[in-house]
């Protein structure tokens, strides 16, 4: 099989593959930078929790209007933001840490969503909501993904300085009267919006994969914020393209294939990342001992 048949022909010959490619690139451009910021803020598990928290809202939207992009997206957004607000309220008014309260609320939300779909829908409906199908995205889903990615990039560019300062030293930003709370709120809305866009293609369980795996891998390739953002986007795009090709040639489900490729890139980064990979760390240690 030639390189053209292996890499390009699926996208050249099949419209659904081209649409899936556009969808994954849009998701990568929007969600990977959000994931990188979550990693820098030590909030990696928050992305996973918010992705699971989408489910009851998506379930309500599905039961109300069927596979309606508008209804399921709006329901998922409201559900995830409700979980974030509830967890924040518990954290502010009790001694419990935010990660514990988020875990409690997202587990309840996940269970409620599965219960709603299981009792009112079918197993096929549940699988579609949980795992999605990037090969079946329609025009409405593509517009949503492209719109969310565009708004995300523009907003991150506008808030870059206070957002980075809040990641490094939120106390300093507060002491100088910076808009720390407002920046945090806007950022959380962007994170939820990207997860809502991602579930259309990857499902509520897989949507966080394209957001967090490239972001965690990027830490092994770059020390600066800009380098981490760029590395995360590049690896997210590569994961999407390679995952789609594996799905096409090997008849794998597309969402898990994309996330598994992203996981493979993460393991490669841990082993051989130029910034802090195990191989380079061992090489530097050896050179230090020789010197």
Backbone torsions as a table, in degrees:
resi	resn	phi	psi	omega
1	UNK	NA	129.1	-177.6
2	UNK	-75.5	166.5	178.9
3	UNK	-63.2	-35.6	178.5
4	UNK	-63.4	-46.9	-179.8
5	UNK	-64.9	-33.3	-177.0
6	UNK	-78.0	-41.5	-170.0
7	UNK	-106.5	-35.2	-171.0
8	UNK	-108.8	-34.3	-174.4
9	UNK	-59.2	-39.5	178.1
10	UNK	-56.8	-38.6	-179.9
11	UNK	-79.3	-30.1	179.9
12	UNK	-75.1	-33.3	-172.3
13	UNK	-96.0	-22.0	-171.5
14	UNK	-123.9	122.5	-179.5
15	UNK	-64.0	-36.4	-179.1
16	UNK	-66.6	-28.6	176.6
17	UNK	-72.9	-36.9	177.2
18	UNK	-65.5	-40.5	178.5
19	UNK	-65.4	-40.9	177.9
20	UNK	-63.8	-37.2	178.5
21	UNK	-64.1	-46.1	177.8
22	UNK	-59.9	-41.7	-179.2
23	UNK	-62.7	-46.7	-177.5
24	UNK	-68.6	-35.8	177.5
25	UNK	-65.7	-42.7	178.2
26	UNK	-62.1	-43.7	177.8
27	UNK	-62.5	-41.0	-179.8
28	UNK	-63.3	-43.0	-178.4
29	UNK	-65.7	-33.8	-178.3
30	UNK	-88.8	-45.7	-170.8
31	UNK	-84.1	-32.0	-178.1
32	UNK	-62.2	-44.6	176.2
33	UNK	-62.9	-36.3	176.6
34	UNK	-62.1	-44.1	178.1
35	UNK	-61.1	-40.4	179.9
36	UNK	-62.7	-40.4	178.4
37	UNK	-68.3	-38.9	176.5
38	UNK	-59.8	-40.5	178.4
39	UNK	-64.4	-44.0	-179.7
40	UNK	-64.6	-29.5	179.7
41	UNK	-90.6	6.7	-178.4
42	UNK	56.7	42.6	179.6
43	UNK	-123.3	33.3	-174.7
44	UNK	-57.5	-43.0	-177.8
45	UNK	-71.7	-16.0	177.3
46	UNK	-63.9	-38.3	178.2
47	UNK	-61.6	-43.3	178.2
48	UNK	-63.6	-42.5	-179.7
49	UNK	-64.1	-43.2	-179.9
50	UNK	-66.4	-34.8	178.0
51	UNK	-63.9	-42.0	177.6
52	UNK	-70.0	-31.0	-178.7
53	UNK	-70.3	-16.0	176.4
54	UNK	-63.4	-29.4	-163.2
55	UNK	-58.6	-47.7	-178.7
56	UNK	-62.3	-38.3	177.6
57	UNK	-66.2	-41.6	176.0
58	UNK	-61.9	-40.9	179.8
59	UNK	-62.8	-43.9	178.7
60	UNK	-63.3	-44.0	177.7
61	UNK	-61.7	-39.3	178.9
62	UNK	-66.8	-44.8	-179.2
63	UNK	-67.3	-28.0	-178.5
64	UNK	-81.3	-42.6	-171.7
65	UNK	-130.4	11.5	-178.1
66	UNK	73.0	-154.1	-178.9
67	UNK	-79.9	64.2	177.5
68	UNK	-96.4	120.8	-179.9
69	UNK	-58.6	-43.7	-177.3
70	UNK	-63.7	-49.1	-176.7
71	UNK	-65.6	-45.5	-178.1
72	UNK	-69.6	-37.2	179.4
73	UNK	-67.5	-44.5	179.2
74	UNK	-64.1	-44.1	178.0
75	UNK	-61.8	-44.2	178.9
76	UNK	-63.4	-40.7	179.6
77	UNK	-63.3	-46.0	-179.4
78	UNK	-63.9	-41.7	-179.1
79	UNK	-64.6	-46.2	-178.3
80	UNK	-65.6	-42.7	178.3
81	UNK	-65.8	-34.3	177.7
82	UNK	-64.2	-41.9	177.7
83	UNK	-63.9	-43.3	179.8
84	UNK	-62.3	-43.9	-179.7
85	UNK	-67.4	-41.4	179.9
86	UNK	-64.4	-43.0	178.9
87	UNK	-64.7	-38.9	177.9
88	UNK	-65.2	-38.9	179.1
89	UNK	-63.9	-44.2	178.6
90	UNK	-61.9	-41.2	-179.1
91	UNK	-64.0	-40.8	-178.5
92	UNK	-71.9	-29.8	-172.5
93	UNK	-105.8	0.4	176.9
94	UNK	-135.1	-178.5	178.5
95	UNK	-90.0	1.5	-176.2
96	UNK	-75.9	140.8	178.3
97	UNK	-72.1	157.2	-175.3
98	UNK	-64.7	-38.2	-177.7
99	UNK	-64.4	-35.7	179.4
100	UNK	-69.0	-43.3	-179.9
101	UNK	-67.9	-38.2	176.5
102	UNK	-62.5	-43.6	179.4
103	UNK	-60.3	-41.8	-179.5
104	UNK	-63.8	-46.6	-176.7
105	UNK	-71.4	-37.6	-178.3
106	UNK	-71.1	-31.9	176.3
107	UNK	-65.6	-40.8	175.9
108	UNK	-63.9	-41.1	179.9
109	UNK	-65.1	-41.9	179.1
110	UNK	-61.8	-46.5	-179.7
111	UNK	-62.3	-41.6	179.7
112	UNK	-64.3	-41.7	179.6
113	UNK	-63.6	-45.8	178.5
114	UNK	-62.1	-40.5	179.8
115	UNK	-62.9	-44.7	-178.8
116	UNK	-61.3	-46.9	-177.7
117	UNK	-71.8	-37.6	-177.8
118	UNK	-66.5	-37.5	-176.4
119	UNK	-85.7	-26.1	-176.9
120	UNK	-110.3	-15.0	-179.9
121	UNK	-117.9	-152.1	180.0
122	UNK	-124.0	173.2	178.6
123	UNK	-65.1	-32.1	177.6
124	UNK	-66.1	-42.8	177.3
125	UNK	-60.2	-43.6	-179.6
126	UNK	-61.9	-44.1	179.8
127	UNK	-63.8	-40.3	179.6
128	UNK	-63.5	-40.6	-179.2
129	UNK	-72.5	-40.2	-177.0
130	UNK	-72.5	-38.2	-171.8
131	UNK	-116.3	-12.3	175.7
132	UNK	64.0	-174.4	176.2
133	UNK	-158.7	96.7	-178.2
134	UNK	-66.4	-20.9	179.7
135	UNK	-78.6	-4.6	-177.4
136	UNK	-121.9	19.9	-179.8
137	UNK	-68.0	143.1	179.7
138	UNK	-106.5	-174.5	-176.8
139	UNK	-62.6	-39.8	-179.5
140	UNK	-62.6	-42.2	179.1
141	UNK	-66.4	-40.3	178.9
142	UNK	-63.6	-42.5	178.4
143	UNK	-63.4	-39.2	177.7
144	UNK	-62.7	-47.6	-179.0
145	UNK	-63.1	-43.9	179.9
146	UNK	-66.0	-40.1	179.2
147	UNK	-65.5	-44.5	179.6
148	UNK	-64.1	-42.4	179.2
149	UNK	-62.5	-42.0	-179.3
150	UNK	-65.0	-47.5	179.6
151	UNK	-62.8	-39.7	-179.5
152	UNK	-61.9	-48.8	-178.2
153	UNK	-64.1	-42.3	-179.9
154	UNK	-66.1	-41.3	-179.1
155	UNK	-68.2	-42.5	178.2
156	UNK	-62.9	-37.6	177.3
157	UNK	-64.3	-39.2	-178.9
158	UNK	-71.9	-32.8	-176.1
159	UNK	-104.5	15.4	-171.5
160	UNK	-55.9	-49.1	-174.2
161	UNK	-66.2	-54.3	179.5
162	UNK	-64.2	-30.2	179.6
163	UNK	-67.7	-42.4	178.6
164	UNK	-67.6	-41.3	178.6
165	UNK	-62.1	-40.7	179.1
166	UNK	-65.2	-33.6	176.9
167	UNK	-65.2	-40.7	-174.0
168	UNK	-84.0	-46.8	-174.4
169	UNK	-150.1	80.9	-179.4
170	UNK	-63.1	-29.1	178.0
171	UNK	-63.1	-40.1	178.5
172	UNK	-64.6	-43.6	-179.8
173	UNK	-60.3	-39.8	178.9
174	UNK	-68.5	-37.6	-176.9
175	UNK	-67.6	-29.2	-180.0
176	UNK	-95.3	10.4	176.9
177	UNK	77.4	23.8	179.2
178	UNK	-72.5	161.8	-176.4
179	UNK	-83.1	56.6	-175.1
180	UNK	-61.3	-48.4	-178.1
181	UNK	-65.1	-41.6	179.9
182	UNK	-65.6	-41.2	179.1
183	UNK	-63.7	-42.0	178.9
184	UNK	-62.4	-42.4	-179.5
185	UNK	-64.2	-45.9	179.2
186	UNK	-62.1	-41.8	-179.8
187	UNK	-62.8	-42.3	179.2
188	UNK	-64.3	-36.9	176.1
189	UNK	-63.1	-42.2	177.9
190	UNK	-62.8	-41.5	179.8
191	UNK	-61.7	-46.0	179.8
192	UNK	-65.9	-41.0	179.7
193	UNK	-60.9	-39.9	179.0
194	UNK	-69.3	-34.8	175.9
195	UNK	-68.1	-38.2	176.2
196	UNK	-62.2	-44.3	177.7
197	UNK	-64.9	-37.9	-177.5
198	UNK	-69.4	-32.8	-176.5
199	UNK	-67.9	-22.8	177.7
200	UNK	-60.8	-33.6	-177.2
201	UNK	-101.3	-36.9	-171.7
202	UNK	-113.8	-4.2	-178.7
203	UNK	83.0	166.0	-177.5
204	UNK	-69.5	-25.3	-179.6
205	UNK	-83.7	-30.7	-175.2
206	UNK	-97.7	-16.2	-173.2
207	UNK	-57.5	-37.3	-177.2
208	UNK	-71.5	-19.1	-177.4
209	UNK	-61.4	-45.7	-179.2
210	UNK	-73.4	-17.3	177.0
211	UNK	-83.6	-44.9	-168.5
212	UNK	-97.2	-37.3	-176.5
213	UNK	-63.4	-49.5	175.7
214	UNK	-61.7	-34.0	-179.4
215	UNK	-67.1	-43.0	178.6
216	UNK	-69.1	-33.4	177.6
217	UNK	-69.1	-32.1	-176.3
218	UNK	-62.7	-26.8	179.9
219	UNK	-62.9	-21.5	-179.6
220	UNK	-89.1	-0.5	-178.6
221	UNK	-118.1	-19.5	-175.9
222	UNK	-147.7	145.6	177.8
223	UNK	-98.4	-29.2	-178.3
224	UNK	-85.1	155.2	-177.6
225	UNK	-60.6	-47.3	-179.2
226	UNK	-60.3	-41.6	178.9
227	UNK	-64.9	-38.2	178.5
228	UNK	-67.0	-41.6	178.6
229	UNK	-62.7	-45.7	-179.6
230	UNK	-65.2	-43.9	179.5
231	UNK	-61.4	-40.7	180.0
232	UNK	-63.4	-43.5	-179.9
233	UNK	-64.7	-45.7	-179.0
234	UNK	-60.3	-45.1	-179.1
235	UNK	-69.5	-32.7	176.7
236	UNK	-66.4	-42.3	177.9
237	UNK	-64.3	-45.2	178.0
238	UNK	-60.3	-40.3	179.4
239	UNK	-62.6	-43.6	-179.9
240	UNK	-63.6	-47.4	-178.7
241	UNK	-65.4	-49.0	-178.6
242	UNK	-64.8	-39.5	178.8
243	UNK	-63.6	-40.2	177.6
244	UNK	-64.5	-40.8	179.1
245	UNK	-66.0	-42.1	176.5
246	UNK	-63.1	-41.0	178.5
247	UNK	-61.5	-40.6	-178.7
248	UNK	-69.8	-48.4	-173.4
249	UNK	-78.5	-32.8	-174.7
250	UNK	-106.1	0.7	-179.2
251	UNK	60.9	36.1	174.8
252	UNK	-85.5	154.2	170.9
253	UNK	-63.7	136.3	-168.5
254	UNK	-66.6	-45.5	-177.8
255	UNK	-59.7	-55.0	177.4
256	UNK	-59.5	-34.9	179.2
257	UNK	-62.7	-44.1	179.4
258	UNK	-62.9	-45.4	-178.0
259	UNK	-68.1	-36.2	177.8
260	UNK	-66.1	-38.0	175.6
261	UNK	-63.2	-43.6	176.6
262	UNK	-60.2	-38.8	176.2
263	UNK	-64.7	-38.7	176.5
264	UNK	-63.2	-40.2	177.0
265	UNK	-65.5	-34.5	176.4
266	UNK	-64.3	-46.9	179.5
267	UNK	-62.6	-38.8	176.3
268	UNK	-62.9	-39.8	179.9
269	UNK	-66.6	-41.1	177.5
270	UNK	-60.1	-40.3	-176.2
271	UNK	-77.8	-41.8	-169.4
272	UNK	-131.3	15.5	178.7
273	UNK	-59.8	137.0	-173.9
274	UNK	-68.5	-23.4	-176.4
275	UNK	-85.8	-47.9	-176.7
276	UNK	-149.7	28.6	178.7
277	UNK	-68.8	156.4	-176.6
278	UNK	-60.9	-39.4	-178.7
279	UNK	-63.7	-47.7	-178.7
280	UNK	-70.1	-34.1	177.2
281	UNK	-64.6	-42.3	178.5
282	UNK	-66.2	-37.6	178.9
283	UNK	-64.8	-43.3	178.9
284	UNK	-65.4	-37.4	177.9
285	UNK	-64.3	-40.3	178.3
286	UNK	-64.6	-42.9	179.9
287	UNK	-64.2	-36.9	179.7
288	UNK	-65.6	-40.6	179.9
289	UNK	-67.5	-38.8	178.6
290	UNK	-64.5	-41.2	-179.2
291	UNK	-67.8	NA	NA
